[in-house]
Amino acid sequence: MPHLFSPLTLRDLTLRNRIVMSPMCMYTANNDGRATDWHLAHYMTRAIGGAGLLITEATAVEPRGRISQHDLGLWDDAQIEPLARMVRLIHAEGAAIGTQLAHAGRKAWSSNKGRGPETPVSPTPLPFAEGWCTPLELAPAEIDRIVANWQTAAVRAGRADFDVIEIHAAHGYLNHQFLSPLSNHRTDDYGGPLVNRMRFLLRVTEAVRQVWPPSKPLFVRVSATDWARGGLTPDDIVVVARTLKEHGVDLIDCSSGGTLPVRPPKVGPGYQVPFAHQIRREAGMATAAVGLITTPELADEIVRNDRADLVALGRKLLRHPYWPLEAARTLGHEIDWPRQYQHARLP
């Protein structure tokens, strides 16, 4: 059996293979943050297509934390059932599904450069880039309230029967803004050395883990580097990952960038895999690799050589939702096709 199609067990959850649909914003939710029929079709198609785990787009823990006004949310009980319906149907197809809980911080209302119905917030009143809205600096009481919002969103995720929660701490959003010295210039207990800058993320993690069932895994997505001088480095994130492991995190989903509007110096197939490999090796915990992984051969090699435990695909699964079915054939392995599609299966 190709390693890509071997099962993986995290706590009491066993994934049927190592293929993950990476969270990708669809900007299609209703203004009230509720999922639509379009979301149901979108995620169901990838479950039918054979992915082991689907992770929803960034799902805001409070209205002002949305990346756009059309992001999913879990700040209100009315948002639970549209997601729960989707979870039930995806489970019926044999896939697992997670929700990525998020707060955009200073990058809220991104298409309007932070100018939305509410002023964005951040650890420090620094705009993301020239022309962007200057965020409000979070006072300690506001930090407490946002941590509480993360916890209540996690409770709602449990009521929707999600299998995984992923805490979004990457791509320049609020958790990442606290972590990075480029966006966090605070001088209180949340700023300065890394041990202080990770305090907000640790509080969020503790709050979520407290209400998330012990049988279910908890992921954190990180940006392993800021791609900028003076910013976060992979060595920093190894320290963060070790600490998160002590606080009940089961897997680190390894991406990069987003604190500043800068691009990686070189981009190519699997260019972020070394981050997943280093964190896996040095922090001693499971990782997911993401970033221009498009071929079955590369995806299988990553798992086979213990460079990551899961392989996350984004745009490839947008273009080709049945990629896992064909990847198995390419790797000389047969997997179950949906009963309704058997007549399309090649001999």
Secondary structure as GFF3:
##gff-version 3
##sequence-region A 1 347
A	DSSP	three_ten_helix	3	5	.	.	.	ID=ss1
A	DSSP	beta_strand	8	10	.	.	.	ID=ss2
A	DSSP	beta_strand	13	15	.	.	.	ID=ss3
A	DSSP	beta_strand	19	21	.	.	.	ID=ss4
A	DSSP	alpha_helix	37	48	.	.	.	ID=ss5
A	DSSP	beta_strand	53	60	.	.	.	ID=ss6
A	DSSP	three_ten_helix	63	65	.	.	.	ID=ss7
A	DSSP	beta_strand	72	73	.	.	.	ID=ss8
A	DSSP	three_ten_helix	77	79	.	.	.	ID=ss9
A	DSSP	alpha_helix	80	92	.	.	.	ID=ss10
A	DSSP	beta_strand	96	102	.	.	.	ID=ss11
A	DSSP	three_ten_helix	105	107	.	.	.	ID=ss12
A	DSSP	three_ten_helix	110	112	.	.	.	ID=ss13
A	DSSP	beta_strand	121	122	.	.	.	ID=ss14
A	DSSP	beta_strand	136	137	.	.	.	ID=ss15
A	DSSP	alpha_helix	140	159	.	.	.	ID=ss16
A	DSSP	beta_strand	164	169	.	.	.	ID=ss17
A	DSSP	alpha_helix	174	179	.	.	.	ID=ss18
A	DSSP	alpha_helix	194	197	.	.	.	ID=ss19
A	DSSP	alpha_helix	199	211	.	.	.	ID=ss20
A	DSSP	beta_strand	218	223	.	.	.	ID=ss21
A	DSSP	alpha_helix	234	246	.	.	.	ID=ss22
A	DSSP	beta_strand	251	255	.	.	.	ID=ss23
A	DSSP	alpha_helix	273	283	.	.	.	ID=ss24
A	DSSP	beta_strand	286	290	.	.	.	ID=ss25
A	DSSP	alpha_helix	296	304	.	.	.	ID=ss26
A	DSSP	beta_strand	310	313	.	.	.	ID=ss27
A	DSSP	alpha_helix	315	319	.	.	.	ID=ss28
A	DSSP	alpha_helix	323	330	.	.	.	ID=ss29
A	DSSP	three_ten_helix	339	344	.	.	.	ID=ss30
###
